[in-house]
Amino acid sequence: MMYDFDKIVERENTSSIKYDMRMQMFGKEDITPLWVADMDFETPDFVREAIVKRAQHPIYGYSLRGETYTNSIIDWVERKHDWKINEDWIVFSPGIVPALNFATLALTKPGDAILVQPPVYFPFFTAATDHDRILTESTLIYKHGGYTIDFDDFAAKAKYAKLFFFSSPHNPTGRVWTREELVQIASICLDNDVIIVSDEIHNDLIFPNKKHIPIATISDEIADITITCIAPSKTFNLAGMATSSLIISNHNLREKMQTIIDSLHISLGNVFGAIASEAAYTHGYDWVIALMEYVSGNLDVLRSTLISTNSRIKLVEPEATYMAWLDFNDTGYDDDKIKNIIINEAKLGLSHGPIFGVGGSGFQRINLASPRTIVSSASDRLCKVFK
């Protein structure tokens, strides 16, 4: 089946954070927003049809997530990631960022250390600091245009940590961690009694010749110390549905997480989130393949524009996600100058590198999940203003 990713969808005045917060975020309205991680593509028709069908029933009362909802998650994870999970391992969460905070509350106490790997998705930081936990950073190594883990530093920091917030695939760099890297990370955490909270929200968005490996599949021992966080939100453009899953095989960890969620009275979720999730995971396999083929084409456009213009902007080649991490360090400008030029001259709204923490200075993140005409225009404008 063909999907029309070239279609321009009007999103202004729909309460879209991406579009309707441009003035608050960038100080002006006349920019192309390519920052927050949702897509400008239509949510798949099979998801919309399922929502409309349920919406036609005239009562939206308290609702359960039934067996078909749970089975859709189990079947998707096995088909997509070769991982057989049990029904009772699945814990509902209204989002993965909330889940990071739940883990902090459930599994640590004030003064405990939480380990992260910047540059990384910035809510990792506040999930520690907002609750009086110590943020401990093991910065990724940027070399030869790519990122690796400083395992000696990671091992040294892990000695003092209770939790490790792991971004896999990594946001914003786009790394897909190899089995060898995962084994080494997991072994260090196991040796130091560090619980892994693995944010795998981008796990379905993998470019060709790469494979995402859930860290919990490395061994039963590793699964026993891991909370794996997944959601259909990035994959199927469903962020507004606030529906995510935590996969926790360890009964004790699962009970602690469920207790926190229940104590906050947020375990019901919403009826349309459950309907959307089930439809996406049941019918979405081919759609995701088509999506990543299209995003790969958008990446080709960005890459070829940077090369053909001999741009001083360097692309950090992503292995996953629909975001690209751009290196502006060769421009010779500081972060404020880079941001100013992008907003006021290129008329683009990107994610500012420094918000991703140590190692983010001199970088910007661009969202490629838009129709090709938009990505092509944005690429041209970027290269023109940074000659």
Buried (B, 14 or more C-beta within 10 A) or exposed (E): EEBEBEEEEEBEEEEBBBBBBBEEBBEEEEBBBBBBBBBBBBBBEBBEEBBEEBEEEEEEEEBEBEEEBBBBBBEBBEEBBEBEBEEEBBBBBBBBBBBBBBBBBBBBEEEBBBBBBBBBBBBBBBBBEEBEBBBBBBBBBBEEEBBEBBBEBBBEBBEEBBBBBBBBBBBBBBBBBEEEBBBBBBBBBBEBEBBBBBBBBBBBBBBEEBEBBBBBBBEEEBBBBBBBBBBBBBBBBBBBBBBBBBBBBBEEBBEBBBEBBEEEEBBEBBBBBBBBBBBBBBBBBEBBEBBBEBBBEBBEBBBEBBEEBEBBBBBBBBBBBBBBBBBBBEBEBEBEEBBEBBBBEBBBBBBBBBEBBBBBBBBBBBBBBBBBEBBBBBBBBBBEBBE
